[in-house]
Amino acid sequence: MRRRIFIGTMLLAAWLASGQPGWSQGTIAYYQPGTPIPLWIPPDSFDIARQLPFSFDGSLTPDLTFAYSWVFIGVRSEGPTRLLTLLSPPPNIGGDPAPVPTGFLLGPDSPTGSLQWFGDDVDVFERLIHCVDTGCGGAFRGQRAYMGVEFQRAGATHYGWVLLQISDYAAFGSIEAWAWETRTGVPILAGAVPEPSPWALFVGGGALIVWFRRKRNERRG
């Protein structure tokens, strides 16, 4: 019986510490769906292309729109939203969204060289992967990496990331998780999640103390 109580308590602590959606832990809002959101056309579907509106906080006004077909996966910034982009050389405009690694600083100081915050006022989807007869291209091709996003809430600038998994050989991908810094103008590290809540630390630490104390008493007889 005591063993079941201990296991249950530890599971509760792990759940509290896991950054559940909707918990006000720290200043980062984080969400990971139970199943990655697909960015691909099912084999039995006859659809030419699909679009997926995306909002960091679930609002009805999207920050981004993803588009995907048999040969292409792309993303479009909506309104004042900008993506951290690998700008193409002039006279080209725009470029592929930049895949960044865990820990990359996403904020006002992210731009450097060809890496810039870029938004577009026209109906253009920047490619994550594009496949033709000779092969596939795109900066996110074959990547499991983060896409940096700068977006607006109530007229204030916020920074966030979207974790994408994109195939190496086909227009097949998914959205695995996303997060954003709720403080205005404050950078976020790619992959950053909410800090464990005080309740998680309290419950987990208390459970361990009780368990070790019982084990010590059992040894003493």
Secondary structure as the mmCIF struct_conf table of DSSP 4:
data_model
#
loop_
_struct_conf.conf_type_id
_struct_conf.id
_struct_conf.beg_label_comp_id
_struct_conf.beg_label_asym_id
_struct_conf.beg_label_seq_id
_struct_conf.end_label_comp_id
_struct_conf.end_label_asym_id
_struct_conf.end_label_seq_id
HELX_RH_AL_P HELX_RH_AL_P1 ARG A 2 ALA A 17
TURN_TY1_P TURN_TY1_P1 SER A 18 SER A 18
TURN_TY1_P TURN_TY1_P2 PRO A 21 GLY A 22
TURN_TY1_P TURN_TY1_P3 GLY A 26 THR A 27
STRN STRN1 ILE A 28 TYR A 31
BEND BEND1 GLY A 34 THR A 35
HELX_LH_PP_P HELX_LH_PP_P1 PRO A 36 PRO A 36
STRN STRN2 ILE A 37 LEU A 39
BEND BEND2 TRP A 40 TRP A 40
TURN_TY1_P TURN_TY1_P4 PRO A 43 ASP A 44
BEND BEND3 ILE A 48 ILE A 48
STRN STRN3 ALA A 49 PHE A 54
TURN_TY1_P TURN_TY1_P5 PHE A 56 ASP A 57
BEND BEND4 LEU A 60 THR A 61
BEND BEND5 ASP A 63 ASP A 63
STRN STRN4 LEU A 64 SER A 69
BEND BEND6 TRP A 70 VAL A 71
STRN STRN5 PHE A 72 SER A 77
TURN_TY1_P TURN_TY1_P6 GLY A 79 PRO A 80
STRN STRN6 ARG A 82 LEU A 87
HELX_LH_PP_P HELX_LH_PP_P2 SER A 88 PRO A 89
TURN_TY1_P TURN_TY1_P7 PRO A 90 PRO A 91
STRN STRN7 GLY A 95 PRO A 97
HELX_LH_PP_P HELX_LH_PP_P3 ALA A 98 ALA A 98
STRN STRN8 PRO A 99 VAL A 100
TURN_TY1_P TURN_TY1_P8 THR A 102 GLY A 103
STRN STRN9 LEU A 105 LEU A 106
BEND BEND7 GLY A 107 GLY A 107
TURN_TY1_P TURN_TY1_P9 PRO A 108 ASP A 109
STRN STRN10 THR A 112 THR A 112
TURN_TY1_P TURN_TY1_P10 GLY A 113 SER A 114
STRN STRN11 LEU A 115 PHE A 118
BEND BEND8 ASP A 121 ASP A 123
HELX_LH_PP_P HELX_LH_PP_P4 PHE A 125 PHE A 125
STRN STRN12 GLU A 126 VAL A 132
TURN_TY1_P TURN_TY1_P11 ASP A 133 THR A 134
STRN STRN13 GLY A 135 GLY A 137
TURN_TY1_P TURN_TY1_P12 ALA A 139 GLY A 142
STRN STRN14 ARG A 144 ARG A 153
TURN_TY1_P TURN_TY1_P13 ALA A 154 GLY A 155
STRN STRN15 ALA A 156 ILE A 166
BEND BEND9 ASP A 168 ALA A 171
STRN STRN16 GLY A 173 GLU A 181
BEND BEND10 ARG A 183 ARG A 183
TURN_TY1_P TURN_TY1_P14 THR A 184 GLY A 185
STRN STRN17 ILE A 188 LEU A 189
TURN_TY1_P TURN_TY1_P15 ALA A 190 GLY A 191
HELX_LH_PP_P HELX_LH_PP_P5 PRO A 194 SER A 197
HELX_RH_AL_P HELX_RH_AL_P2 PRO A 198 ARG A 220
#
